[in-house]
């Protein structure tokens, strides 16, 4: 098995597992947003990079901007309801599955056996 085959297989298995759990558990229907999601909602609703807590606090400098802005793009495209939450979960499934799929390449780059990356 080559690196590419291993990476594709890992991605498909990891993505299918994660997406299956998202669809079975219905987390997107009852979101419990963390601070970065609250900041993303604030960006969409008020245009302010802030309000990360349950009570509105105004602008914040406590969080790195990349994740909240990316989530806010999803919310602008799919809305703040279940559609936006499902899109956020699916993108999270893709991102984490890509990280796992990169492990065979990382193993070879570190001069480890390909099997080490596959098992990892």
DSSP file (Angstrom, degrees, kcal/mol; ACC not computed):
  #  RESIDUE AA STRUCTURE BP1 BP2  ACC     N-H-->O    O-->H-N    N-H-->O    O-->H-N    TCO  KAPPA ALPHA  PHI   PSI    X-CA   Y-CA   Z-CA
    1    1 A X              0   0    0      0, 0.0     2,-0.1     0, 0.0   113,-0.1   0.000 360.0 360.0 360.0 131.2    0.0    0.0    0.0
    2    2 A X     >  -     0   0    0      1,-0.1     4,-2.5   112,-0.0     5,-0.2  -0.341 360.0-101.9 -88.7 172.6    1.4    3.4   -1.0
    3    3 A X  H  > S+     0   0    0      1,-0.2     4,-2.9     2,-0.2     5,-0.2   0.908 120.4  50.0 -59.7 -44.0    1.2    6.7    0.8
    4    4 A X  H  > S+     0   0    0      2,-0.2     4,-2.6     1,-0.2     5,-0.2   0.929 111.8  46.8 -65.2 -44.4   -1.6    8.0   -1.3
    5    5 A X  H  > S+     0   0    0      1,-0.2     4,-2.5     2,-0.2    -1,-0.2   0.920 114.3  48.5 -62.1 -43.6   -3.8    4.9   -1.0
    6    6 A X  H  X S+     0   0    0     -4,-2.5     4,-2.7     2,-0.2    -2,-0.2   0.926 112.3  48.5 -62.1 -44.9   -3.2    4.9    2.8
    7    7 A X  H  X S+     0   0    0     -4,-2.9     4,-2.6     2,-0.2    -2,-0.2   0.916 113.0  46.6 -63.6 -44.0   -4.0    8.6    3.1
    8    8 A X  H  X S+     0   0    0     -4,-2.6     4,-2.6     2,-0.2    -1,-0.2   0.917 113.5  49.1 -65.1 -42.6   -7.2    8.3    1.0
    9    9 A X  H  X S+     0   0    0     -4,-2.5     4,-2.5    -5,-0.2     5,-0.2   0.924 112.6  47.3 -63.0 -44.8   -8.4    5.2    2.9
   10   10 A X  H  X S+     0   0    0     -4,-2.7     4,-2.9    -5,-0.2     5,-0.3   0.922 112.5  50.1 -62.5 -44.2   -7.7    6.9    6.3
   11   11 A X  H  X S+     0   0    0     -4,-2.6     4,-3.0    -5,-0.2     5,-0.3   0.944 111.9  46.8 -60.3 -48.2   -9.6   10.1    5.1
   12   12 A X  H  X S+     0   0    0     -4,-2.6     4,-2.5     1,-0.2     5,-0.2   0.931 116.2  44.3 -62.2 -46.0  -12.6    8.2    3.9
   13   13 A X  H  X S+     0   0    0     -4,-2.5     4,-2.1    -5,-0.2    -1,-0.2   0.923 116.7  45.8 -65.2 -44.0  -12.8    6.0    7.1
   14   14 A X  H  X S+     0   0    0     -4,-2.9     4,-2.4    -5,-0.2     5,-0.2   0.921 115.8  45.8 -66.1 -43.5  -12.2    9.0    9.4
   15   15 A X  H  X S+     0   0    0     -4,-3.0     4,-3.0    -5,-0.3     5,-0.3   0.925 112.8  49.5 -66.7 -44.0  -14.7   11.2    7.6
   16   16 A X  H  X S+     0   0    0     -4,-2.5     4,-2.2    -5,-0.3    -1,-0.2   0.906 112.9  48.0 -61.8 -41.4  -17.4    8.6    7.4
   17   17 A X  H  X S+     0   0    0     -4,-2.1     4,-2.0    -5,-0.2    -2,-0.2   0.948 115.7  43.1 -64.1 -48.9  -17.1    7.8   11.1
   18   18 A X  H  X S+     0   0    0     -4,-2.4     4,-2.3     2,-0.2    -2,-0.2   0.929 115.8  47.0 -65.3 -45.9  -17.2   11.4   12.2
   19   19 A X  H  X S+     0   0    0     -4,-3.0     4,-2.5     1,-0.2     5,-0.2   0.896 110.1  54.4 -64.4 -38.8  -20.0   12.4    9.8
   20   20 A X  H  X S+     0   0    0     -4,-2.2     4,-2.3    -5,-0.3    -1,-0.2   0.914 109.1  48.0 -59.4 -42.7  -22.0    9.3   10.9
   21   21 A X  H  X S+     0   0    0     -4,-2.0     4,-2.6     2,-0.2     5,-0.2   0.893 110.5  51.5 -65.7 -39.5  -21.6   10.4   14.6
   22   22 A X  H  X>S+     0   0    0     -4,-2.3     4,-1.4     1,-0.2     5,-0.6   0.928 114.1  43.7 -61.7 -44.1  -22.7   13.9   13.7
   23   23 A X  H  <5S+     0   0    0     -4,-2.5    -2,-0.2     2,-0.2    -1,-0.2   0.848 117.3  44.8 -72.8 -33.9  -25.8   12.7   11.9
   24   24 A X  H  <5S+     0   0    0     -4,-2.3    -2,-0.2    -5,-0.2    -1,-0.2   0.899 117.3  43.0 -76.3 -40.9  -26.7   10.1   14.5
   25   25 A X  H  <5S-     0   0    0     -4,-2.6    -2,-0.2    -5,-0.2    -1,-0.2   0.703  91.4-145.6 -81.2 -19.4  -26.2   12.3   17.6
   26   26 A X  T >X5 +     0   0    0     -4,-1.4     3,-1.5    -5,-0.2     4,-0.6   0.832  40.1 155.8  58.4  35.5  -27.9   15.4   16.1
   27   27 A X  G >4< +     0   0    0     -5,-0.6     3,-0.7     1,-0.3    -1,-0.1   0.803  65.9  64.7 -60.9 -28.5  -25.5   17.7   17.8
   28   28 A X  G 34 S+     0   0    0     -6,-0.4     3,-0.4     1,-0.2    -1,-0.3   0.686  96.7  56.7 -70.3 -17.1  -26.2   20.4   15.2
   29   29 A X  G <4 S+     0   0    0     -3,-1.5    -1,-0.2     1,-0.2    -2,-0.2   0.732 117.9  30.8 -84.3 -22.5  -29.8   20.6   16.3
   30   30 A X  S << S-     0   0    0     -3,-0.7    -1,-0.2    -4,-0.6    -2,-0.1  -0.589  85.9-170.3-133.6  70.3  -28.9   21.4   19.9
   31   31 A X        -     0   0    0     -3,-0.4     2,-0.5    -2,-0.2    -3,-0.1  -0.328  18.8-163.6 -70.6 143.5  -25.7   23.4   19.8
   32   32 A X        -     0   0    0     -5,-0.1    -1,-0.1    -2,-0.0     2,-0.0  -0.812  27.2-150.9-117.6  85.6  -23.7   24.2   22.9
   33   33 A X        -     0   0    0     -2,-0.5     2,-0.1     4,-0.1    -2,-0.0  -0.294   4.1-147.7 -69.1 137.7  -21.4   26.9   21.4
   34   34 A X     >  -     0   0    0     -2,-0.0     4,-2.1     1,-0.0     3,-0.2  -0.246  41.3 -83.2 -86.2-174.6  -18.0   27.5   22.8
   35   35 A X  H  > S+     0   0    0      1,-0.2     4,-2.3     2,-0.2     5,-0.2   0.884 127.5  52.4 -63.2 -40.5  -16.3   30.9   22.9
   36   36 A X  H  > S+     0   0    0      1,-0.2     4,-2.0     2,-0.2    -1,-0.2   0.861 110.4  49.1 -66.3 -33.2  -15.0   30.9   19.3
   37   37 A X  H  > S+     0   0    0     -3,-0.2     4,-2.5     2,-0.2    -1,-0.2   0.885 109.5  51.9 -71.1 -38.1  -18.5   30.0   18.0
   38   38 A X  H  X S+     0   0    0     -4,-2.1     4,-2.1    14,-0.2    -2,-0.2   0.887 109.2  50.3 -64.3 -37.6  -20.0   32.8   20.1
   39   39 A X  H  X S+     0   0    0     -4,-2.3     4,-2.3     2,-0.2    11,-0.4   0.921 109.9  50.7 -64.8 -42.7  -17.5   35.2   18.6
   40   40 A X  H  X S+     0   0    0     -4,-2.0     4,-2.0     1,-0.2    -2,-0.2   0.905 110.2  49.4 -61.6 -41.8  -18.4   34.0   15.1
   41   41 A X  H  X S+     0   0    0     -4,-2.5     4,-3.1     1,-0.2     5,-0.3   0.893 109.6  52.2 -63.4 -38.8  -22.1   34.5   15.8
   42   42 A X  H  X>S+     0   0    0     -4,-2.1     4,-2.9     8,-0.3     5,-1.2   0.885 106.6  53.4 -64.5 -38.8  -21.3   38.0   17.1
   43   43 A X  H  X5S+     0   0    0     -4,-2.3     4,-0.7     4,-0.2    -1,-0.2   0.925 115.0  40.9 -60.9 -44.0  -19.4   38.8   13.8
   44   44 A X  H  <5S+     0   0    0     -4,-2.0    -2,-0.2     2,-0.1    -1,-0.2   0.924 123.0  38.0 -70.7 -45.0  -22.5   37.7   11.8
   45   45 A X  H  <5S+     0   0    0     -4,-3.1    -3,-0.2    -5,-0.2    -2,-0.2   0.874 138.0   8.4 -78.6 -37.9  -25.1   39.4   14.0
   46   46 A X  H  <5S-     0   0    0     -4,-2.9    -3,-0.2    -5,-0.3    -2,-0.1   0.547  89.2-120.1-122.4 -12.1  -23.4   42.6   15.0
   47   47 A X  S  <<S+     0   0    0     -5,-1.2     2,-0.5    -4,-0.7    -4,-0.2   0.592  73.4 126.5  78.8   9.7  -20.2   42.9   13.0
   48   48 A X        -     0   0    0     -6,-1.1     2,-1.7     2,-0.1    -1,-0.3  -0.879  62.9-138.3-107.3 130.2  -18.2   42.9   16.2
   49   49 A X  S    S+     0   0    0     -2,-0.5    11,-2.3    -3,-0.1     2,-0.3  -0.668  79.2  63.2 -80.3  87.3  -15.3   40.5   16.9
   50   50 A X  B     +A   59   0A   0     -2,-1.7    -8,-0.3   -11,-0.4     9,-0.3  -0.901  36.5  97.7-175.0-161.1  -16.4   40.0   20.5
   51   51 A X        +     0   0    0      7,-2.5    -1,-0.1    -2,-0.3    -9,-0.1   0.915  39.7 160.4  54.9  53.6  -19.1   38.8   22.9
   52   52 A X        +     0   0    0      6,-0.3   -14,-0.2    -3,-0.1     2,-0.2   0.600  52.8  65.6 -80.0  -9.1  -17.5   35.4   23.6
   53   53 A X  S    S-     0   0    0      2,-0.4     4,-0.1   -15,-0.1    -3,-0.0  -0.517  98.8 -95.7-109.7 175.8  -19.3   34.8   26.9
   54   54 A X  S    S+     0   0    0     -2,-0.2     2,-0.4     2,-0.1    -1,-0.1   0.860 113.0  54.1 -60.7 -36.6  -23.0   34.2   27.8
   55   55 A X  S    S-     0   0    0      1,-0.0    -2,-0.4     2,-0.0     2,-0.1  -0.818 104.4-101.1 -97.3 139.1  -23.4   37.9   28.6
   56   56 A X        +     0   0    0     -2,-0.4    -2,-0.1     1,-0.2    -1,-0.0  -0.374  44.3 169.6 -59.6 129.3  -22.5   40.5   25.9
   57   57 A X        -     0   0    0      1,-0.3    -1,-0.2    -4,-0.1     2,-0.1   0.414  37.5-126.6-121.2  -3.6  -19.0   41.9   26.8
   58   58 A X        +     0   0    0    -10,-0.1    -7,-2.5     2,-0.0    -1,-0.3  -0.445  63.7   1.6  86.9-164.9  -18.2   43.9   23.6
   59   59 A X  B     -A   50   0A   0     -9,-0.3     2,-0.3    -2,-0.1    -9,-0.3  -0.162  68.0-161.5 -59.0 149.7  -15.0   43.5   21.5
   60   60 A X        -     0   0    0    -11,-2.3     3,-0.1     1,-0.1    -1,-0.1  -0.953  28.7-172.7-133.5 153.1  -12.4   41.0   22.6
   61   61 A X        +     0   0    0     -2,-0.3   -11,-0.1     1,-0.1    -1,-0.1   0.123  67.8  97.3-122.5  15.7   -8.8   40.4   22.0
   62   62 A X  S    S+     0   0    0      2,-0.1     2,-0.4     0, 0.0    -1,-0.1   0.541  75.0  59.2 -85.7  -7.8   -8.7   37.0   23.8
   63   63 A X  S    S-     0   0    0    -28,-0.1     2,-0.1    -3,-0.1    -3,-0.1  -0.937  85.0-109.7-128.5 144.4   -9.1   34.7   20.7
   64   64 A X     >  -     0   0    0     -2,-0.4     4,-0.6     1,-0.1     3,-0.2  -0.474  31.8-135.9 -65.6 141.4   -7.1   34.2   17.6
   65   65 A X  H  > S+     0   0    0      1,-0.2     4,-2.0     2,-0.1     5,-0.2   0.697  84.3  76.7 -80.2 -19.3   -9.2   35.5   14.7
   66   66 A X  H  > S+     0   0    0      1,-0.2     4,-2.4     2,-0.2     5,-0.2   0.952  95.7  43.9 -62.7 -54.0   -8.9   32.8   12.1
   67   67 A X  H  > S+     0   0    0      1,-0.2     4,-2.6     2,-0.2     5,-0.2   0.934 114.6  47.2 -61.1 -49.9  -11.3   30.2   13.4
   68   68 A X  H  X S+     0   0    0     -4,-0.6     4,-2.3     1,-0.2    -1,-0.2   0.888 113.5  49.4 -60.0 -37.0  -14.2   32.6   14.4
   69   69 A X  H  X S+     0   0    0     -4,-2.0     4,-1.7     2,-0.2    -1,-0.2   0.899 111.4  48.6 -69.1 -38.2  -13.9   34.3   11.0
   70   70 A X  H  X S+     0   0    0     -4,-2.4     4,-1.6    -5,-0.2    -2,-0.2   0.923 113.1  47.5 -64.8 -42.8  -14.0   31.0    9.1
   71   71 A X  H  X S+     0   0    0     -4,-2.6     4,-2.4     1,-0.2    -2,-0.2   0.892 108.2  55.6 -64.1 -38.4  -17.0   29.9   11.2
   72   72 A X  H  X S+     0   0    0     -4,-2.3     4,-2.2    -5,-0.2    -1,-0.2   0.855 103.4  55.5 -64.5 -32.7  -18.7   33.2   10.5
   73   73 A X  H  X S+     0   0    0     -4,-1.7     4,-1.9     2,-0.2    -1,-0.2   0.917 108.0  48.5 -63.2 -41.8  -18.3   32.6    6.8
   74   74 A X  H  X S+     0   0    0     -4,-1.6     4,-3.0     1,-0.2     5,-0.3   0.917 111.3  50.0 -63.0 -42.4  -20.1   29.3    7.2
   75   75 A X  H  X S+     0   0    0     -4,-2.4     4,-2.1     1,-0.2    -1,-0.2   0.865 109.1  51.7 -65.3 -35.3  -22.9   31.0    9.2
   76   76 A X  H  < S+     0   0    0     -4,-2.2    -1,-0.2    -5,-0.2    -2,-0.2   0.877 116.6  40.8 -67.4 -35.7  -23.2   33.7    6.5
   77   77 A X  H  < S+     0   0    0     -4,-1.9    -2,-0.2    -5,-0.2    -1,-0.2   0.888 132.1  21.2 -76.8 -40.5  -23.6   31.0    3.8
   78   78 A X  H  < S-     0   0    0     -4,-3.0     6,-0.4     1,-0.2     3,-0.2   0.440 107.1-115.3-114.3  -2.4  -25.8   28.6    5.7
   79   79 A X     <  -     0   0    0     -4,-2.1    -1,-0.2    -5,-0.3    -2,-0.1  -0.130  30.4 -80.7  90.5 170.4  -27.5   30.7    8.4
   80   80 A X  S    S+     0   0    0      4,-0.1    -1,-0.2    -4,-0.1    -5,-0.1   0.452 103.1  78.4 -90.9  -2.3  -27.3   30.6   12.2
   81   81 A X  S  > S-     0   0    0     -3,-0.2     4,-2.1    -6,-0.1     3,-0.4   0.147 110.6 -55.3 -88.5-153.8  -29.8   27.7   12.5
   82   82 A X  H  > S+     0   0    0      1,-0.2     4,-2.7     2,-0.2     5,-0.2   0.817 132.0  58.9 -59.4 -33.0  -29.4   24.0   12.1
   83   83 A X  H  > S+     0   0    0      2,-0.2     4,-2.1     1,-0.2    -1,-0.2   0.919 108.8  43.9 -63.3 -43.6  -28.1   24.4    8.5
   84   84 A X  H  > S+     0   0    0     -6,-0.4     4,-2.2    -3,-0.4    -2,-0.2   0.878 114.0  50.3 -67.8 -38.9  -25.1   26.5    9.7
   85   85 A X  H  X S+     0   0    0     -4,-2.1     4,-2.3     2,-0.2    -2,-0.2   0.903 110.7  49.0 -66.6 -40.6  -24.4   24.2   12.6
   86   86 A X  H  X S+     0   0    0     -4,-2.7     4,-2.6     2,-0.2    -2,-0.2   0.917 110.9  50.5 -64.5 -42.0  -24.4   21.2   10.3
   87   87 A X  H  X S+     0   0    0     -4,-2.1     4,-2.5     2,-0.2     5,-0.2   0.905 109.8  51.0 -61.4 -41.3  -22.1   23.0    7.9
   88   88 A X  H  X S+     0   0    0     -4,-2.2     4,-2.0     1,-0.2    -2,-0.2   0.909 112.0  46.8 -62.2 -42.9  -19.8   23.8   10.8
   89   89 A X  H  X S+     0   0    0     -4,-2.3     4,-2.2     2,-0.2    -2,-0.2   0.907 111.9  50.2 -66.3 -41.8  -19.7   20.2   11.9
   90   90 A X  H  X S+     0   0    0     -4,-2.6     4,-2.4     2,-0.2    -2,-0.2   0.922 110.9  48.6 -64.6 -43.8  -19.1   18.9    8.4
   91   91 A X  H  X S+     0   0    0     -4,-2.5     4,-2.6     1,-0.2    -1,-0.2   0.892 110.9  51.6 -63.5 -38.4  -16.2   21.3    7.9
   92   92 A X  H  X S+     0   0    0     -4,-2.0     4,-2.4    -5,-0.2     5,-0.2   0.888 108.7  51.0 -63.1 -38.9  -14.8   20.2   11.2
   93   93 A X  H  X S+     0   0    0     -4,-2.2     4,-2.0     2,-0.2    -2,-0.2   0.909 111.6  47.6 -63.5 -42.7  -15.1   16.5   10.2
   94   94 A X  H  X S+     0   0    0     -4,-2.4     4,-2.3     2,-0.2    -2,-0.2   0.939 112.8  48.6 -63.7 -46.7  -13.2   17.3    6.9
   95   95 A X  H  X S+     0   0    0     -4,-2.6     4,-1.6     1,-0.2    -2,-0.2   0.932 114.4  43.5 -62.4 -47.4  -10.5   19.2    8.7
   96   96 A X  H  X S+     0   0    0     -4,-2.4     4,-1.8     1,-0.2    -1,-0.2   0.862 113.1  52.5 -69.6 -33.3   -9.8   16.6   11.4
   97   97 A X  H  X S+     0   0    0     -4,-2.0     4,-2.3    -5,-0.2    -1,-0.2   0.871 106.6  53.7 -68.3 -36.2  -10.0   13.8    8.8
   98   98 A X  H  X S+     0   0    0     -4,-2.3     4,-1.2     2,-0.2    -1,-0.2   0.875 105.5  54.1 -64.0 -36.9   -7.4   15.5    6.7
   99   99 A X  H  < S+     0   0    0     -4,-1.6     3,-0.5     1,-0.2     4,-0.4   0.934 111.2  44.5 -62.9 -45.2   -5.1   15.8    9.7
  100  100 A X  H >< S+     0   0    0     -4,-1.8     3,-1.3     1,-0.2     4,-0.3   0.884 109.6  56.2 -66.0 -37.3   -5.3   12.0   10.2
  101  101 A X  H 3< S+     0   0    0     -4,-2.3     3,-0.5     1,-0.3     4,-0.4   0.739 100.6  60.3 -67.3 -21.2   -4.9   11.4    6.5
  102  102 A X  T 3X S+     0   0    0     -4,-1.2     4,-2.2    -3,-0.5    -1,-0.3   0.607  80.8  87.6 -80.5 -11.3   -1.6   13.3    6.6
  103  103 A X  H <> S+     0   0    0     -3,-1.3     4,-2.5    -4,-0.4    -1,-0.2   0.858  82.9  53.7 -61.7 -38.3    0.0   10.9    9.1
  104  104 A X  H  > S+     0   0    0     -3,-0.5     4,-2.0    -4,-0.3    -1,-0.2   0.915 111.2  47.2 -61.8 -38.9    1.3    8.4    6.5
  105  105 A X  H  > S+     0   0    0     -4,-0.4     4,-2.4    -3,-0.2    -2,-0.2   0.900 111.5  51.0 -65.9 -40.2    3.1   11.3    4.7
  106  106 A X  H  X S+     0   0    0     -4,-2.2     4,-1.8     2,-0.2    -2,-0.2   0.902 108.2  52.3 -63.9 -40.7    4.4   12.6    8.1
  107  107 A X  H  <>S+     0   0    0     -4,-2.5     5,-3.2     1,-0.2    -1,-0.2   0.934 112.0  44.7 -61.5 -46.4    5.8    9.2    8.9
  108  108 A X  H ><5S+     0   0    0     -4,-2.0     3,-1.6     1,-0.2    -1,-0.2   0.897 111.3  53.6 -65.7 -39.6    7.7    8.9    5.6
  109  109 A X  H 3<5S+     0   0    0     -4,-2.4    -1,-0.2     1,-0.3    -2,-0.2   0.825 109.2  49.1 -63.8 -30.6    9.0   12.4    6.0
  110  110 A X  T 3<5S-     0   0    0     -4,-1.8    -1,-0.3    -5,-0.2    -2,-0.2   0.260 120.5-112.3 -91.0  11.6   10.3   11.6    9.4
  111  111 A X  T < 5S+     0   0    0     -3,-1.6     2,-0.2     1,-0.2    -3,-0.2   0.826  73.8 135.1  59.7  36.0   11.9    8.4    8.0
  112  112 A X      < -     0   0    0     -5,-3.2    -1,-0.2    -6,-0.2    -2,-0.1  -0.677  66.3 -83.9-100.9 162.9    9.6    6.1    9.8
  113  113 A X    >>  -     0   0    0     -2,-0.2     3,-1.2     1,-0.1     4,-1.0  -0.370  34.5-120.7 -64.7 148.4    7.9    3.1    8.3
  114  114 A X  H 3> S+     0   0    0      1,-0.3     4,-2.0     2,-0.2     3,-0.5   0.863 112.7  64.5 -55.9 -36.4    4.7    3.9    6.4
  115  115 A X  H 3> S+     0   0    0      1,-0.2     4,-2.9     2,-0.2    -1,-0.3   0.821  94.2  60.0 -59.4 -31.9    2.9    1.5    8.8
  116  116 A X  H <> S+     0   0    0     -3,-1.2     4,-1.9     1,-0.2    -1,-0.2   0.907 107.3  45.2 -63.9 -41.1    3.7    3.8   11.7
  117  117 A X  H  < S+     0   0    0     -4,-1.0   -13,-0.3    -3,-0.5    -2,-0.2   0.873 113.7  49.5 -68.6 -37.2    1.8    6.6   10.0
  118  118 A X  H  < S+     0   0    0     -4,-2.0    -2,-0.2     1,-0.2    -1,-0.2   0.925 113.6  45.2 -68.1 -44.0   -1.1    4.3    9.2
  119  119 A X  H  <        0   0    0     -4,-2.9    -2,-0.2     1,-0.3    -1,-0.2   0.845 360.0 360.0 -68.7 -32.8   -1.3    2.9   12.7
  120  120 A X     <        0   0    0     -4,-1.9    -1,-0.3    -5,-0.2    -2,-0.2   0.526 360.0 360.0 -64.3 360.0   -1.0    6.4   14.2
